[in-house]
Amino acid sequence: MSQVMVFVPCYNCGPQIEGVIEGLKPLLSSQIHVRIVDNRSQDDTWEKIQAAISTAPLQVTAKVRLAAIQNAVNLGLGGSFKGAVRAAENYEWLVIFHGDGQALHSDLKSLLDLLPETRSDLVVGARFHPQSRLLGYSRRREWANRMINRLLQWISGKPVYETGSGLMAFRLTKAFKAKALDGPDHIAFDLEFILEALRRRETIEYLPITWVEDGQTSTVNDWRVGAQMLSRIFKWSWRGY
């Protein structure tokens, strides 16, 4: 398998993070490393991260398979992602796996198993794939996401089952790194990579997953995120994508 860094962003994930880390440990290998990043949580997430791992070195190296850091300030999800891109300089793939326990470790393993075989540069755990399952997910959020997917499908003429989830894999090409480091810091940063792949007529590999909402505390303003996404999509479309 190609060398993979699994980036686990956390913000107020205290109730879930210990289970998330324990589920990651069996996946560690010489080819799969994990970097946990706490984005200045206001609960006990960081303390639980430190308790769940034996050490917390500042960066992942070839000899460190499980590492954790805490941002000096809240950088936003996209800002934390930029830090992971910089840290993954010598890796072939960067995988994002959110620390809130909504994505399953079994789906992460399926994604990791797929990476050596895929010809795509972007693999997306797709909540709205026909074979996916949503457990406890808000009907309002589901409807809104499906409408955005259909809008993108109508514009691009290609199937779109996701605009960015907590389980995605990015091949660390030079073009990807430049795009990532120039991207937004907010939570919908991953939409940029979907739009770029559609613009380039590249294949996006969608992976059916199970998505679980079970007591997670959302800090997301749905209306603001939705407005950001629609604004970006219309600008992208207007420019001839």
Residue frames as qw, qx, qy, qz and C-alpha x, y, z in Angstrom:
[[0.000, 0.886, 0.463, 0.000, 0.00, 0.00, 0.00],
 [0.316, 0.622, -0.046, 0.715, 1.08, 3.57, -0.67],
 [0.307, -0.161, -0.549, 0.761, 1.99, 5.68, 2.35],
 [0.241, -0.684, -0.503, -0.470, -1.11, 7.27, 3.83],
 [0.078, 0.028, -0.516, 0.853, -1.62, 9.92, 6.47],
 [0.264, -0.640, -0.696, -0.192, -5.02, 9.81, 8.18],
 [0.044, 0.249, -0.211, 0.944, -5.88, 13.31, 9.41],
 [0.328, -0.566, -0.754, 0.058, -8.35, 13.34, 12.33],
 [0.008, -0.402, 0.090, -0.911, -9.68, 16.86, 13.00],
 [0.369, -0.496, -0.750, 0.237, -11.42, 17.42, 16.35],
 [0.085, -0.319, 0.151, -0.932, -13.46, 20.18, 17.88],
 [0.544, -0.186, 0.401, -0.713, -15.50, 19.45, 21.00],
 [0.753, 0.114, -0.580, -0.291, -15.42, 15.70, 20.36],
 [0.222, -0.458, 0.721, -0.471, -14.95, 14.73, 24.01],
 [0.792, -0.045, 0.423, -0.439, -17.70, 12.09, 24.11],
 [0.911, 0.393, 0.022, -0.123, -16.45, 10.33, 20.97],
 [0.326, 0.801, -0.502, -0.001, -12.70, 10.83, 20.61],
 [0.420, -0.459, 0.774, -0.118, -11.48, 7.98, 22.83],
 [0.791, 0.234, 0.553, -0.119, -13.51, 5.45, 20.85],
 [0.600, 0.788, -0.105, -0.095, -12.36, 6.99, 17.59],
 [0.044, 0.754, -0.654, 0.036, -8.69, 6.65, 18.58],
 [0.594, -0.225, 0.761, -0.133, -9.09, 3.08, 19.84],
 [0.797, 0.457, 0.374, -0.127, -10.68, 2.13, 16.52],
 [0.444, 0.845, -0.291, -0.063, -7.79, 3.69, 14.62],
 [0.378, -0.656, 0.653, 0.019, -5.01, 1.83, 16.42],
 [0.782, 0.036, 0.617, 0.078, -5.56, -1.53, 14.63],
 [0.647, 0.740, 0.176, 0.056, -5.23, 0.25, 11.28],
 [0.099, -0.897, 0.398, 0.164, -1.76, 1.64, 12.00],
 [0.933, 0.108, 0.199, 0.280, 1.11, 0.18, 10.01],
 [0.508, -0.308, 0.280, 0.754, 4.38, 1.16, 8.39],
 [0.187, 0.296, 0.552, 0.757, 2.27, 2.56, 5.53],
 [0.268, -0.726, -0.461, -0.435, -0.61, 4.13, 7.48],
 [0.314, -0.060, -0.464, 0.826, 0.02, 6.89, 10.01],
 [0.191, -0.791, -0.565, -0.138, -2.49, 8.95, 11.98],
 [0.231, 0.130, -0.201, 0.943, -2.29, 12.67, 12.85],
 [0.218, -0.730, -0.645, 0.058, -4.91, 13.92, 15.31],
 [0.198, 0.249, -0.041, 0.947, -5.44, 17.68, 15.45],
 [0.172, -0.687, -0.637, 0.304, -7.47, 19.38, 18.16],
 [0.204, 0.543, 0.244, 0.778, -8.71, 22.76, 16.98],
 [0.016, -0.197, 0.405, -0.893, -8.80, 24.42, 20.43],
 [0.444, -0.462, -0.730, -0.238, -11.81, 22.48, 21.74],
 [0.286, -0.538, 0.213, -0.764, -13.79, 24.05, 24.55],
 [0.890, -0.357, -0.013, -0.282, -14.43, 20.70, 26.26],
 [0.602, -0.577, 0.549, 0.057, -12.08, 17.92, 27.40],
 [0.874, 0.481, -0.048, -0.042, -11.22, 16.64, 23.91],
 [0.381, 0.727, -0.523, 0.232, -7.51, 17.45, 24.17],
 [0.411, -0.498, 0.674, -0.358, -7.13, 15.85, 27.58],
 [0.890, 0.075, 0.389, -0.226, -8.82, 12.69, 26.32],
 [0.737, 0.628, -0.246, 0.041, -6.60, 12.61, 23.23],
 [0.091, 0.694, -0.648, 0.299, -3.50, 12.82, 25.38],
 [0.625, -0.297, 0.629, -0.354, -4.78, 10.04, 27.64],
 [0.910, 0.290, 0.206, -0.215, -5.57, 7.80, 24.66],
 [0.767, 0.539, -0.245, 0.248, -2.09, 7.91, 23.16],
 [0.802, -0.373, -0.159, 0.438, 1.22, 7.33, 24.91],
 [0.384, -0.329, 0.107, 0.856, 2.99, 10.36, 23.38],
 [0.348, 0.856, 0.368, -0.107, 2.01, 13.46, 21.45],
 [0.517, -0.190, 0.293, 0.781, 4.95, 14.47, 19.23],
 [0.167, 0.624, 0.047, -0.762, 4.64, 17.64, 17.26],
 [0.551, 0.510, -0.355, -0.557, 4.75, 16.01, 13.85],
 [0.956, 0.076, 0.268, -0.090, 4.38, 12.67, 12.15],
 [0.078, 0.672, -0.686, -0.269, 7.62, 11.11, 10.95],
 [0.659, 0.226, -0.671, -0.255, 8.42, 7.75, 9.41],
 [0.351, 0.059, -0.862, 0.361, 8.89, 6.32, 12.90],
 [0.216, 0.149, 0.557, -0.788, 5.81, 7.84, 14.52],
 [0.067, -0.280, -0.859, -0.424, 2.56, 6.16, 13.52],
 [0.268, -0.762, -0.579, -0.110, 0.16, 7.88, 15.93],
 [0.335, -0.008, -0.199, 0.921, 0.62, 11.55, 16.78],
 [0.095, -0.828, -0.550, -0.054, -1.46, 14.44, 18.10],
 [0.281, 0.073, -0.111, 0.950, -1.18, 18.21, 18.25],
 [0.003, 0.793, 0.548, -0.268, -3.35, 21.06, 19.42],
 [0.348, 0.657, 0.210, 0.635, -3.57, 24.20, 17.30],
 [0.292, -0.079, -0.341, 0.890, -2.34, 27.38, 18.99],
 [0.354, 0.251, 0.181, -0.883, -5.58, 29.08, 17.90],
 [0.629, 0.413, 0.633, -0.181, -8.79, 27.91, 16.25],
 [0.129, -0.323, 0.574, 0.741, -7.89, 27.72, 12.56],
 [0.713, 0.335, -0.031, -0.615, -11.22, 26.47, 11.23],
 [0.895, 0.042, 0.444, 0.000, -11.57, 23.03, 9.66],
 [0.708, 0.681, 0.003, 0.185, -10.04, 24.19, 6.38],
 [0.011, 0.867, -0.446, 0.222, -7.16, 25.83, 8.23],
 [0.682, -0.413, 0.596, -0.094, -6.44, 22.64, 10.16],
 [0.890, 0.355, 0.279, 0.058, -6.55, 20.75, 6.86],
 [0.433, 0.846, -0.262, 0.168, -3.85, 23.03, 5.43],
 [0.331, -0.699, 0.611, -0.169, -1.62, 22.10, 8.35],
 [0.845, -0.044, 0.532, -0.045, -2.18, 18.41, 7.60],
 [0.750, 0.655, 0.035, 0.090, -1.30, 18.97, 3.93],
 [0.138, 0.849, -0.473, 0.190, 2.00, 20.56, 4.97],
 [0.548, -0.489, 0.653, -0.184, 2.73, 17.73, 7.40],
 [0.875, 0.181, 0.446, -0.056, 1.99, 15.09, 4.75],
 [0.203, 0.793, -0.425, -0.387, 4.83, 16.22, 2.49],
 [0.040, 0.428, -0.882, -0.195, 6.29, 12.73, 2.04],
 [0.508, 0.203, 0.792, -0.271, 3.02, 10.80, 1.75],
 [0.049, 0.124, 0.740, 0.659, 1.08, 9.78, -1.34],
 [0.311, -0.581, -0.626, -0.418, -2.43, 10.06, 0.16],
 [0.077, -0.096, 0.490, -0.863, -4.08, 12.28, 2.76],
 [0.347, -0.455, -0.785, -0.238, -7.27, 10.88, 4.28],
 [0.235, -0.310, 0.297, -0.872, -9.64, 12.93, 6.41],
 [0.509, -0.350, -0.785, -0.042, -11.59, 11.06, 9.10],
 [0.260, -0.655, 0.075, -0.706, -13.52, 13.30, 11.47],
 [0.213, 0.165, -0.811, 0.519, -13.06, 12.79, 15.19],
 [0.487, -0.131, 0.258, -0.824, -16.77, 13.01, 16.04],
 [0.340, -0.012, 0.926, -0.166, -17.51, 9.35, 15.40],
 [0.638, 0.443, 0.153, -0.611, -20.04, 9.90, 12.61],
 [0.663, 0.478, -0.526, -0.234, -18.06, 7.89, 10.06],
 [0.943, -0.280, 0.154, -0.095, -17.38, 4.21, 10.82],
 [0.322, -0.627, 0.669, 0.236, -13.94, 2.65, 11.14],
 [0.679, 0.172, 0.700, 0.138, -15.09, -0.17, 8.87],
 [0.512, 0.827, 0.229, 0.032, -15.77, 2.37, 6.11],
 [0.078, -0.888, 0.423, 0.161, -12.38, 3.96, 6.70],
 [0.559, -0.294, 0.747, 0.207, -10.79, 0.53, 6.26],
 [0.659, 0.524, 0.530, 0.096, -12.74, 0.01, 3.02],
 [0.283, 0.955, -0.064, -0.060, -11.47, 3.36, 1.78],
 [0.294, -0.723, 0.599, 0.176, -7.87, 2.54, 2.74],
 [0.671, 0.009, 0.723, 0.163, -8.12, -0.83, 0.97],
 [0.579, 0.733, 0.358, 0.012, -9.33, 0.96, -2.16],
 [0.025, -0.919, 0.218, 0.327, -6.45, 3.42, -2.44],
 [0.393, -0.406, 0.699, 0.439, -3.82, 1.12, -4.03],
 [0.444, 0.319, 0.795, 0.262, -6.30, 0.18, -6.77],
 [0.274, 0.845, 0.386, -0.250, -8.11, 3.41, -7.62],
 [0.527, 0.302, 0.295, 0.738, -7.15, 5.48, -10.64],
 [0.093, -0.895, -0.282, -0.333, -8.92, 8.50, -9.20],
 [0.344, 0.322, -0.395, 0.789, -7.15, 11.27, -7.30],
 [0.345, -0.234, 0.309, -0.855, -10.23, 11.84, -5.12],
 [0.396, -0.255, -0.880, -0.067, -12.16, 9.20, -3.16],
 [0.306, -0.305, 0.177, -0.884, -15.23, 10.41, -1.30],
 [0.021, -0.266, -0.917, 0.297, -17.21, 8.68, 1.41],
 [0.224, -0.210, -0.364, -0.879, -20.62, 9.59, 0.02],
 [0.258, 0.135, 0.701, -0.651, -23.47, 9.91, 2.52],
 [0.584, 0.431, 0.199, -0.658, -26.03, 10.23, -0.27],
 [0.190, 0.262, -0.865, -0.385, -24.91, 7.35, -2.48],
 [0.742, -0.133, -0.319, -0.574, -27.86, 5.02, -3.23],
 [0.795, -0.081, -0.590, 0.111, -26.15, 2.25, -1.23],
 [0.176, 0.287, -0.537, 0.774, -25.28, 4.42, 1.78],
 [0.451, -0.606, -0.656, 0.004, -27.14, 4.45, 5.10],
 [0.020, -0.499, 0.218, -0.839, -27.98, 7.50, 7.21],
 [0.534, -0.439, -0.701, 0.175, -28.69, 6.80, 10.87],
 [0.332, -0.694, -0.398, 0.499, -30.16, 9.60, 12.96],
 [0.310, 0.023, 0.245, 0.918, -29.38, 12.20, 10.30],
 [0.214, 0.497, 0.305, -0.784, -31.51, 15.34, 10.19],
 [0.508, 0.558, 0.640, 0.144, -34.17, 15.18, 7.46],
 [0.166, 0.961, 0.062, -0.214, -33.70, 18.88, 6.84],
 [0.229, -0.690, 0.574, 0.377, -29.95, 18.48, 6.32],
 [0.540, 0.073, 0.795, 0.269, -30.48, 15.45, 4.13],
 [0.442, 0.771, 0.459, 0.003, -32.93, 17.31, 1.90],
 [0.047, 0.947, -0.173, -0.267, -30.63, 20.35, 1.62],
 [0.363, -0.497, 0.700, 0.362, -27.59, 18.23, 0.76],
 [0.551, 0.298, 0.751, 0.209, -29.47, 16.22, -1.84],
 [0.346, 0.894, 0.261, -0.115, -30.71, 19.43, -3.48],
 [0.080, -0.846, 0.421, 0.318, -27.15, 20.77, -3.71],
 [0.494, -0.185, 0.796, 0.297, -25.95, 17.46, -5.15],
 [0.521, 0.577, 0.623, 0.090, -28.70, 17.56, -7.79],
 [0.178, 0.953, -0.023, -0.245, -27.82, 21.16, -8.65],
 [0.225, -0.651, 0.636, 0.348, -24.19, 20.18, -9.24],
 [0.534, 0.113, 0.811, 0.209, -25.24, 17.13, -11.22],
 [0.446, 0.790, 0.414, -0.071, -27.47, 19.29, -13.42],
 [0.069, 0.924, -0.254, -0.278, -24.67, 21.81, -14.03],
 [0.218, -0.583, 0.741, 0.254, -21.90, 19.28, -14.65],
 [0.789, 0.285, -0.355, -0.413, -23.83, 16.44, -16.28],
 [0.471, 0.248, -0.821, 0.209, -22.06, 13.95, -13.99],
 [0.682, -0.531, -0.499, -0.066, -23.34, 12.00, -10.99],
 [0.081, 0.495, -0.467, 0.729, -22.73, 13.84, -7.71],
 [0.681, -0.439, -0.582, -0.064, -23.42, 12.03, -4.43],
 [0.605, -0.612, -0.248, 0.444, -21.48, 14.25, -2.03],
 [0.261, 0.888, -0.047, 0.375, -20.04, 17.75, -1.71],
 [0.208, 0.546, -0.596, 0.550, -17.73, 16.97, 1.20],
 [0.818, -0.473, -0.246, -0.216, -17.96, 14.56, 4.11],
 [0.458, -0.753, 0.452, -0.137, -15.94, 13.49, 7.13],
 [0.758, -0.170, 0.591, 0.216, -14.38, 10.63, 5.16],
 [0.608, 0.787, -0.054, -0.091, -12.40, 11.54, 2.04],
 [0.757, -0.278, 0.337, 0.485, -9.05, 10.70, 0.46],
 [0.333, 0.920, -0.109, -0.175, -6.87, 13.04, -1.60],
 [0.865, 0.152, 0.069, 0.473, -3.89, 12.00, -3.71],
 [0.325, -0.821, 0.033, 0.468, -1.10, 14.41, -2.80],
 [0.637, 0.485, 0.284, 0.528, -0.25, 15.71, -6.25],
 [0.333, -0.076, -0.038, 0.939, 1.50, 19.02, -6.75],
 [0.185, -0.395, -0.386, -0.813, -1.71, 20.54, -8.14],
 [0.565, -0.603, -0.555, -0.096, -3.73, 19.32, -5.15],
 [0.551, -0.378, -0.334, 0.665, -1.28, 20.81, -2.64],
 [0.136, 0.090, 0.121, 0.979, -1.37, 24.19, -4.35],
 [0.378, -0.484, -0.493, -0.616, -5.18, 24.14, -4.43],
 [0.627, -0.531, -0.550, 0.149, -5.42, 23.05, -0.79],
 [0.481, -0.299, -0.252, 0.785, -3.02, 25.65, 0.60],
 [0.003, -0.096, -0.197, -0.976, -4.83, 28.40, -1.33],
 [0.324, -0.476, -0.739, -0.351, -8.28, 27.26, -0.21],
 [0.393, -0.659, -0.007, -0.641, -10.70, 28.60, 2.39],
 [0.075, 0.271, -0.801, 0.528, -10.39, 27.94, 6.12],
 [0.612, -0.125, 0.251, -0.740, -14.08, 27.33, 6.79],
 [0.625, -0.075, 0.743, -0.228, -15.91, 24.03, 7.23],
 [0.781, 0.523, 0.291, -0.179, -17.02, 23.72, 3.59],
 [0.067, -0.717, 0.558, 0.411, -13.43, 23.84, 2.27],
 [0.460, -0.090, 0.856, 0.219, -13.73, 20.34, 0.75],
 [0.570, 0.688, 0.383, -0.234, -16.35, 21.50, -1.75],
 [0.151, 0.816, -0.391, -0.399, -13.47, 23.11, -3.66],
 [0.221, -0.345, 0.876, 0.254, -12.00, 19.71, -4.52],
 [0.507, 0.435, 0.740, -0.085, -15.33, 18.36, -5.78],
 [0.381, 0.860, 0.108, -0.320, -15.74, 21.44, -7.99],
 [0.013, -0.708, 0.604, 0.366, -12.18, 21.18, -9.28],
 [0.385, -0.055, 0.906, 0.166, -12.59, 17.52, -10.20],
 [0.487, 0.644, 0.572, -0.144, -15.85, 18.30, -12.02],
 [0.219, 0.879, -0.158, -0.392, -14.22, 21.21, -13.82],
 [0.053, -0.573, 0.757, 0.310, -11.37, 19.02, -15.01],
 [0.841, 0.162, -0.284, -0.431, -13.78, 16.21, -15.97],
 [0.165, 0.381, -0.881, 0.226, -11.88, 13.92, -13.61],
 [0.668, -0.291, -0.652, -0.210, -13.39, 10.79, -12.12],
 [0.341, -0.469, 0.506, -0.638, -14.52, 11.06, -8.51],
 [0.474, -0.071, -0.878, -0.010, -14.73, 7.68, -6.80],
 [0.524, -0.430, 0.148, -0.720, -17.74, 7.63, -4.48],
 [0.286, 0.064, -0.928, 0.230, -17.69, 5.08, -1.66],
 [0.591, -0.543, -0.389, -0.453, -21.01, 4.04, -0.06],
 [0.214, 0.214, -0.688, 0.660, -20.83, 4.53, 3.71],
 [0.433, -0.661, -0.613, -0.006, -22.88, 4.43, 6.89],
 [0.121, 0.431, -0.200, 0.871, -23.19, 7.83, 8.58],
 [0.488, -0.519, -0.683, 0.161, -24.26, 7.96, 12.23],
 [0.087, -0.531, 0.184, -0.823, -25.52, 10.93, 14.23],
 [0.694, -0.440, -0.569, 0.032, -25.83, 9.84, 17.85],
 [0.531, -0.768, -0.229, 0.275, -25.51, 12.66, 20.33],
 [0.553, 0.092, 0.083, 0.824, -22.82, 14.66, 18.51],
 [0.049, -0.817, -0.287, 0.498, -23.01, 18.38, 19.25],
 [0.539, 0.542, 0.334, 0.552, -22.99, 20.42, 16.05],
 [0.255, -0.621, -0.092, 0.736, -21.30, 23.82, 16.10],
 [0.251, 0.126, 0.581, 0.764, -22.20, 24.46, 12.47],
 [0.342, 0.497, 0.231, -0.764, -24.53, 27.24, 11.38],
 [0.555, 0.296, 0.748, 0.214, -26.39, 25.36, 8.64],
 [0.360, 0.879, 0.298, -0.092, -27.77, 28.48, 6.98],
 [0.066, -0.871, 0.369, 0.319, -24.38, 30.17, 6.80],
 [0.442, -0.270, 0.789, 0.330, -22.66, 27.04, 5.44],
 [0.530, 0.521, 0.663, 0.087, -25.44, 26.51, 2.90],
 [0.247, 0.948, 0.068, -0.191, -25.16, 30.13, 1.73],
 [0.238, -0.694, 0.578, 0.356, -21.37, 29.78, 1.41],
 [0.515, 0.010, 0.815, 0.266, -21.74, 26.63, -0.67],
 [0.469, 0.711, 0.524, 0.020, -24.42, 28.01, -2.98],
 [0.078, 0.942, -0.149, -0.291, -22.48, 31.23, -3.50],
 [0.317, -0.523, 0.703, 0.362, -19.36, 29.26, -4.41],
 [0.539, 0.258, 0.781, 0.180, -21.24, 26.92, -6.75],
 [0.396, 0.850, 0.337, -0.084, -22.90, 29.78, -8.65],
 [0.030, -0.868, 0.374, 0.325, -19.58, 31.63, -9.02],
 [0.447, -0.263, 0.805, 0.289, -17.95, 28.40, -10.24],
 [0.517, 0.495, 0.692, 0.098, -20.77, 27.82, -12.73],
 [0.239, 0.931, 0.124, -0.248, -20.83, 31.45, -13.91],
 [0.116, -0.753, 0.539, 0.360, -17.15, 31.28, -14.77],
 [0.721, 0.435, -0.425, -0.331, -17.83, 28.35, -17.04],
 [0.772, -0.429, 0.455, -0.117, -16.48, 25.77, -14.58]]
